[in-house]
Amino acid sequence: MNKRETKVYKQMLMALRGRLRGDVSAMADAALHKTRSEAGGDLSSMPIHMADVGTDNFEQEFTLSLMESEEVTLAQIEAALERIEDGAYGLCLECEGRIPKTRLNAIPFTPHCVKCASKLQGNGRPTPK
Ligand SMILES: [Zn+2]
């Protein structure tokens, strides 16, 4: 994943984090809706179109995640932002495989690929080998 791509996910994560915290909704809105014209600075060369990254699915999955636990989601967002800084974003924590972009577009903060996530969440605990 190149820098330009991770930057887009970073924006998504920061917007989500803002929305979850509820204290910076204006900022989240700015990240989601006002990109090129008002963001300025280093964002000027990076148009973000949420439509390009599957907004509908994104919103849907996000709502589902919210229902699970806001705190867990927030922690996952923070961890994902750290992985972006470390250059490890998009890799599954469990199997170290690449997480498909379609999944990242739906759940940008996910630490696991589909396979590992279902394995981990299927019975509430990792399956012993
Ligand atoms: Zn995995």
Residues whose N, C-alpha, C, O or C-beta is under 5 A from the ligand:
A	BS01	ZN	C92 E94 C95 E96 G97 C113 C116
